[in-house]
Amino acid sequence: MTWTTEGRKVNPLAGALLADIGPLGAGGSMNFVVIGSSTVAGFAALQLRDSNNQTTVAEQYIDLGNATNMKFENMAFGDSQRFRVLVDLAIIGSVQAGIFY
């Protein structure tokens, strides 16, 4: 299993990248787990991006208060799409997210 994270961010601005698995290669499906935590209330955006990493194909917001653990099974993706986690709004405190796949 591979793990990716940008590490702990302190006082991140809106849009700060928390984790990105990079281009996924040929289209298909995969299982992955997203883990996140924050010292204060905050939200993150889970995004599926297009192959050029220019457009968000799908997006879901999650609450990062305390600890978040979400499992995704057989999530479909197209050629070279990517999955990433971003800070939704600026956070005054610490936050981290990781993707295991």
N, C-alpha and C positions, 0 to 999 in steps of 0.2 A: 504494500500500500504506500502511495506517495502522499506527502504532506506539503502544503504550501501556505505561507503566511508572510506578511510584510513586517511582522513583529508588533510589539506594543507601541501604540501611538499615544502621545501625551498632548492634550488640547488640540486634536485634529480639526481642520476646517472641513466644511461640507465638501463632499466629493473625494475625500482622502481615500486612497486605495488601501484596503485591509488584506485582501488575498486575491490572487488571480492564477488560474491554472494554465493560462496560455492557450495557444491554438490546439484543438483536440485532434487534428488529423482528419481522416476519412469519417464521414457521418456514421452514426450508429446510436448506441445508448450505453449508459454507464451508471454505476452506483457511486454515490459520494455522501459524505457527512460534512456539515458545516457546524463549527463550534465557535461561539463568540462570547465575550464577556466585557463588562464595562463597570467602572467604579461609580458611575452615575447613570440615570435614565438616558436612553438614547436609542436611535433607530439606525439600522443599516439597510442598504438596498442589495438584494441578491439579483444579479443581472446575467442574462444569457445574451452575448454580443454576437454580431454578424462576423463573417470571415475576415473582414477588413478592420474589425474593432472600431467601427465608426457609428454603428446604430445599435440600440438596445432592442433585441427581438422580444424579450419577455423580462418582467421585473416583479419582484415581490419584496415588500418591506417587512422586516422582523424587528422585534424589541430586543435590545441587547442588555437590558437591566439584569444584574446578577449573572446568570449563565444561560446560554442558548445552545441547544444541541438539536440539529435537524438532520434527518436521514432522508435521502432521495434515492429511490430505486428505479432502475431502467429509464432514466431521464434521456429523452431523445435529443440529438443535436445534429446539425448539418456539418458539411465539410468545413474544417478549420474554425468553427465557432469556438467561443470561450465562455467560461463561467467565472464571475468575479464577485467580490463583496466590497462595497463602498460605504463610507459614513454618509448618512442622509443629510443631517444638519450638523453644524459645528458642535463639538462636545467640549465642555470644560471638565477635564478629568482624563482618565486613561481608558483605552479600548484596544481590544485585539480580536481578530477572527482568523480562523484557519480552515482550510478545505482539505479533507482526506479523501483520496480516490484511488 
